[in-house]
């Protein structure tokens, strides 16, 4: 692709969520969402194969449907109240339409079916943008209107996302699909705490991005699209294997790693608000997530899959040029828990 075209595309993807975050006008928020949607389509369809075209088509159709529902709610709200913001007097149906459209954009269950398929059909770096940066704009919109949303519907979306994210990831062998189901689970955790403490939703989003970025970098370095292909990483890049294992355990929320911090704070806040059944269900499902992350670690570090190559001959003579990005992100994704005392105070 033409470098100038790429610069314009990435700049538009960057500006979309920025416009949504910095605006209180619903129409401008919608424009920011549309900018990031339309700009990422060329990246999804960049590879000339049917899988990428299918992924781009699925993404466009689902996102366009969500945008249409959202715009309908915004226009009807303006017709009813004469303002471009949601108010206490806004019709509950319009707020529920907004919540459903933003859930569809985020890939929350039961509107999640497009997310694993689209993530699987695109290149790793585009999948990374899809699972991290593209989540910021819809979540920032939810953070601005969370007081008006129905806690019951929000809780149903949260429980279903945590359940489906945990169960769906169990039988996956594709690394991108595993990360997609991980994204669904993390979004469920964010939605669960949204009605009670939106600051924890923001904290969870930051830590989720902090963990997902180095994980995708390790996949890209090893060209690991399946668990099988990742199983040779111990012989090619042993240092990266150690980093990947630690990040995966952190993603699963194992103490004392950084990934435990959002789960700890969210469960504490839910218990303060007497949500005992919800917090118990989420804690149990977190174990399922930890199980399939641990299975991935086991596959890539403790087993050898059948291969035609003599693994002992593929010694790590590759001259990999490490920059400071991956080690720095790994340290942040595993050793931030001591800062929790500052957050709690």
BARO-350051 format. One line per 3 residues: for each residue y, z, x of C-alpha. Coordinates in pm, 1 decimal, padded with zeros to 6 digits. Each point is the difference from the previous one (the first is absolute). Last residue first. Layout:
<recs>
Y:Z:X  ...
</recs>
This chain:
<recs>
00499.9:04910.0:-00558.2  -00297.3:-00215.7:-00089.9  00125.2:-00307.3:00182.6
00073.1:00191.4:00320.6  -00345.6:00163.6:-00009.4  -00146.3:-00346.2:-00057.4
00122.8:-00111.8:00342.3  -00327.4:00130.2:00149.6  -00181.0:-00275.6:-00200.4
00163.3:-00288.5:00188.6  -00277.4:-00041.5:00256.3  -00231.2:-00274.3:-00126.2
00208.7:-00283.8:-00139.3  00289.3:00067.6:00237.6  -00228.9:-00012.2:00305.1
-00160.4:-00319.7:-00127.8  00340.5:-00156.4:-00069.0  00106.1:00070.4:00357.8
-00328.9:-00130.4:00143.7  00027.2:-00321.1:-00210.0  00365.5:-00080.3:00063.9
00022.7:00077.0:00372.0  -00130.4:-00338.5:00106.5  -00352.7:-00062.1:00110.1
-00072.6:-00318.8:00188.1  -00370.6:-00060.7:-00030.7  -00156.4:-00132.8:00319.7
-00352.0:-00053.3:-00118.0  -00245.8:00132.9:00251.8  -00142.1:00232.6:-00262.9
-00364.9:-00079.5:00051.3  -00151.5:-00271.5:-00210.2  -00318.1:-00011.7:00209.7
-00129.7:00328.1:-00140.0  00025.8:-00143.2:-00349.8  -00247.4:-00278.5:00073.1
00119.9:-00241.2:-00260.9  -00226.2:-00120.1:-00279.1  00088.4:00301.1:-00210.9
-00179.6:00259.2:-00210.1  00245.4:00281.2:-00086.8  00042.0:00282.0:00249.7
00072.7:00343.2:-00142.4  00203.3:00305.6:00096.3  00354.6:-00130.2:00048.5
00073.9:-00279.5:-00247.7  -00245.9:00086.6:-00274.4  00056.6:00375.1:00021.4
00378.9:-00041.4:-00017.1  -00037.6:-00225.1:-00306.5  -00234.6:00253.4:-00159.7
00256.7:00272.0:00070.0  00263.3:-00203.7:-00184.4  -00249.9:-00046.7:-00284.0
-00063.7:00374.0:-00022.3  00365.0:00106.1:00035.0  00078.6:-00204.2:-00308.7
-00284.4:00168.0:-00186.7  00129.7:00340.5:00113.1  00347.2:-00086.9:-00133.5
-00169.7:-00053.9:-00337.4  -00094.0:00367.6:-00010.0  00356.3:00110.1:00086.7
00142.0:-00231.9:-00267.2  -00232.3:00136.4:-00267.7  00086.5:00360.0:00091.5
00376.3:-00073.6:00001.1  -00020.0:-00162.7:-00345.3  -00211.9:00281.8:-00147.8
00233.1:00271.9:00131.9  00334.2:-00150.4:-00100.0  00167.6:00341.5:-00043.8
00339.4:-00114.1:00139.0  -00039.9:00213.8:00313.3  -00350.2:-00149.5:00035.3
00150.6:-00349.5:-00001.2  00247.3:00100.6:00272.7  -00276.0:00140.4:00223.3
-00215.0:-00311.9:-00060.2  00293.6:-00222.9:00097.4  00087.0:00203.7:00313.3
-00358.0:00000.7:00132.0  -00063.4:-00365.0:-00081.5  00328.8:-00103.1:00161.3
-00073.3:00201.5:00319.4  -00370.3:-00086.3:00044.5  00085.8:-00352.9:00116.1
00180.7:00147.7:00303.1  -00318.3:00139.1:00155.8  -00113.6:00364.6:-00005.0
-00166.0:-00052.8:-00245.0  -00184.5:-00305.1:-00136.8  00207.0:-00202.8:-00245.7
-00211.7:-00315.1:-00006.4  00283.7:-00196.4:00156.3  00000.3:00256.0:00284.6
-00371.1:-00058.3:00054.8  00070.0:-00373.4:00010.8  00286.2:00051.6:00247.1
-00224.7:00202.4:00232.5  -00276.1:-00261.2:-00008.5  00248.3:-00282.5:00060.8
00149.6:00176.6:00303.7  -00343.3:00058.2:00154.6  -00098.7:-00362.5:-00062.3
00329.0:-00114.6:00150.7  -00094.1:00178.7:00321.3  -00347.8:-00156.2:00001.7
00134.0:-00357.4:-00023.4  -00275.8:-00256.2:00053.9  -00319.0:00207.8:-00001.8
00087.0:00252.4:-00270.9  00164.6:-00284.1:-00198.2  -00336.6:-00168.2:-00059.4
-00053.6:00179.4:-00335.0  00330.1:-00135.2:-00133.2  -00164.7:-00337.1:-00067.5
-00266.1:00170.3:-00212.9  00255.1:00212.9:-00188.7  00168.1:-00324.9:-00102.1
00332.1:-00174.6:00072.5  00036.3:00133.4:00353.4  00208.2:-00234.2:00214.5
-00011.7:00284.8:00258.4  00376.5:00007.7:00057.4  00065.1:-00078.6:-00368.1
-00222.2:00282.6:-00126.1  00165.1:00242.9:00242.6  00344.4:-00110.5:-00123.6
-00115.8:00042.6:-00361.4  -00088.0:00363.6:00067.9  00327.2:00053.1:00189.6
00198.2:-00115.5:-00310.8  -00209.8:00185.3:-00260.7  00053.2:00350.9:00137.5
00381.9:-00001.8:00021.8  00017.4:-00192.7:-00328.5  -00204.3:00273.1:-00172.8
00208.8:00269.5:00172.2  00323.9:-00149.1:-00133.8  -00143.5:-00051.6:-00348.3
-00135.0:00356.3:-00015.0  00339.2:00141.5:00100.3  00173.1:-00208.7:-00269.0
-00245.2:00120.3:-00264.3  00053.9:00353.7:00131.3  00372.3:-00039.1:-00064.3
-00084.8:-00109.7:-00356.5  -00115.5:00355.2:-00087.7  -00144.4:00062.8:-00346.7
-00005.8:-00334.7:-00185.2  -00081.7:-00194.9:00322.6  -00285.7:00226.2:00121.4
-00283.9:-00198.4:-00158.7  00172.0:-00335.2:00059.2  00002.9:00053.7:00377.8
-00366.3:00103.1:00003.2  -00090.2:-00311.1:-00202.2  00195.7:-00218.2:00242.3
-00210.6:00149.7:00280.3  -00320.7:-00090.1:-00185.4  00110.2:-00358.1:-00070.8
00100.2:-00042.9:00366.9  -00342.6:00122.0:00115.7  -00151.7:-00257.0:-00235.8
00206.4:-00267.7:00178.1  -00089.3:00140.9:00344.6  -00371.3:-00026.2:-00083.0
00058.9:-00352.3:-00130.5  00164.8:-00095.9:00330.2  -00288.4:00148.5:00200.9
-00265.9:-00197.5:-00186.8  -00326.6:00198.4:-00034.0  00076.6:00151.9:-00338.6
-00246.7:00209.7:-00203.0  00189.0:00331.1:00010.0  00353.5:-00138.7:-00026.4
-00017.4:-00054.3:-00374.7  -00110.3:00356.5:-00073.6  00291.9:00165.0:00182.6
00274.3:-00241.9:-00107.8  -00142.8:-00003.4:-00353.8  00013.5:00379.5:-00032.5
00341.0:00045.6:00167.6  00148.7:-00286.2:-00200.3  -00147.6:00124.3:-00331.4
00133.2:00351.9:00060.4  00351.0:-00120.9:00092.4  00031.6:-00249.1:-00287.0
-00110.2:00269.0:-00246.0  00248.4:00246.2:00156.1  00289.8:-00247.4:-00035.2
-00100.9:-00070.3:-00361.2  00004.1:00374.1:-00078.9  00320.4:00071.4:00195.2
00190.7:-00259.4:-00210.5  00286.6:-00138.3:00205.5  00366.2:00103.1:-00042.8
00013.3:00240.8:00295.1  -00166.0:-00258.9:00228.2  00283.2:-00254.5:-00042.1
00136.5:-00024.6:00356.1  -00331.1:00079.0:00170.2  -00170.3:-00270.9:-00205.6
00251.0:-00255.2:00131.0  -00061.3:00115.9:00357.1  -00374.5:-00037.0:-00062.7
00041.1:-00359.0:-00121.8  00209.6:-00089.3:00311.4  -00209.1:00180.9:00264.1
-00344.7:-00138.4:-00085.4  00074.7:-00345.4:00146.9  00064.3:00157.0:00342.7
-00343.7:00163.6:00029.3  -00305.1:-00167.3:-00155.7  00139.2:-00354.0:-00025.5
00168.6:00013.4:00340.3  -00331.1:00105.8:00159.5  -00187.2:-00269.2:-00192.0
00243.3:-00254.9:00143.8  -00077.9:00126.3:00351.6  -00375.7:-00011.7:-00066.3
-00012.3:-00353.3:-00139.8  -00043.8:-00050.8:-00378.5  -00303.8:-00025.8:-00229.5
-00125.7:00357.6:00033.0  00338.5:00148.3:-00092.6  00016.5:-00226.7:-00309.0
-00349.1:00099.9:-00113.3  00051.4:00372.9:00062.5  00337.5:-00001.2:-00188.2
-00070.1:-00219.9:-00303.6  -00227.4:00246.2:-00179.0  00244.9:00291.1:00020.1
00152.3:00013.4:-00347.6  -00233.3:00284.0:-00112.0  00082.4:00134.2:00255.1
00322.4:-00026.7:00200.1  00065.4:-00331.4:00174.9  00363.8:00078.5:00078.6
00135.7:-00299.2:-00197.4  -00228.3:00076.8:-00293.9  00111.6:00363.6:00008.4
00362.7:-00122.4:-00001.6  -00071.4:-00205.6:-00313.3  -00183.0:00290.2:-00168.1
00281.3:00246.5:00073.2  00265.1:-00242.5:-00125.7  -00195.2:-00064.2:-00322.2
-00037.4:00376.9:-00045.6  00376.0:00040.6:00041.5  00060.6:-00274.3:-00256.7
-00243.6:00164.9:-00244.8  00176.7:00335.2:00044.7  00330.2:-00149.2:-00122.9
00291.7:00091.5:00225.0  00210.1:00293.3:-00123.3  -00056.4:00200.3:00320.5
00144.4:-00296.0:00187.6  -00137.1:-00301.3:00189.0  00268.3:-00199.0:00177.1
00161.5:-00340.1:-00065.9  00205.8:00127.4:-00294.3  00063.5:-00125.0:-00356.4
-00238.8:00250.7:-00158.8  -00236.0:-00213.9:-00212.0  00072.6:-00347.3:00139.5
00002.8:00139.5:00353.7  -00336.3:00172.7:-00061.2  -00139.4:-00323.8:-00144.8
00114.1:-00187.4:00312.8  -00154.1:00257.4:00238.1  -00330.5:00017.1:-00191.6
-00028.4:-00380.8:-00007.9  00083.5:-00016.4:00372.1  -00281.0:00247.4:00075.7
-00254.8:-00188.4:-00212.8  00095.9:-00330.7:00168.6  -00011.6:00157.8:00345.6
-00349.8:00137.2:-00065.8  -00120.3:-00343.8:-00114.3  00161.0:-00162.8:00306.4
-00172.1:00255.0:00224.8  -00340.6:-00068.6:-00153.4  00039.5:-00379.4:00006.0
00151.4:-00014.3:00349.8  -00264.9:00223.0:00157.2  -00286.2:-00190.3:-00159.2
00148.3:-00334.3:00110.8  00062.7:00122.3:00356.7  -00356.5:00135.5:00025.4
-00148.5:-00324.4:-00133.7  00205.4:-00205.3:00244.6  -00110.1:00228.3:00284.4
-00367.7:-00031.6:-00097.1  00023.1:-00378.6:-00049.9  00102.2:-00061.6:00361.7
00316.2:-00126.5:00166.9  00130.5:00334.0:00123.5  00364.8:00053.8:-00097.4
-00071.4:00078.4:-00367.2  00059.5:00375.6:00033.5  00296.5:-00048.8:00233.6
00154.3:-00257.8:-00235.5  -00039.4:00249.6:-00292.7  00171.6:00285.6:00189.4
00354.6:-00119.2:-00069.3  -00048.0:-00035.3:-00377.0  -00116.8:00359.1:-00050.7
00249.4:00161.0:00242.1  00289.7:-00176.3:-00171.3  -00136.4:00073.9:-00347.0
-00010.7:00375.3:00063.3  00359.2:-00006.2:00128.7  00109.5:-00196.1:-00308.9
-00166.2:00261.0:-00223.3  00190.0:00278.2:00175.1  00320.8:-00200.2:-00047.0
-00072.5:-00025.6:-00374.6  -00076.4:00371.4:-00021.1  00333.2:00101.3:00154.4
-00039.8:00313.4:00213.7  -00026.3:-00197.7:00323.2  -00075.2:00102.5:00358.2
-00378.4:00013.1:-00033.6  -00033.1:-00333.6:-00183.0  00233.2:-00178.9:00242.8
-00191.9:00142.2:00299.7  -00330.9:-00092.9:-00167.1  00104.3:-00368.7:-00011.4
00186.5:-00009.3:00333.4  -00307.5:00024.2:00224.1  -00198.3:-00266.1:-00185.2
00312.1:-00220.6:00004.6  00039.3:00051.0:00376.8  -00369.4:-00075.6:00052.2
00028.9:-00327.2:-00194.4  00326.7:-00107.7:00167.2  -00144.0:00072.7:00347.6
-00318.8:-00189.5:-00085.9  00199.3:-00303.2:-00117.5  00197.8:00004.6:00325.8
-00328.1:00021.5:00196.4  -00148.2:-00304.5:-00183.8  -00354.5:00074.5:-00113.3
</recs>
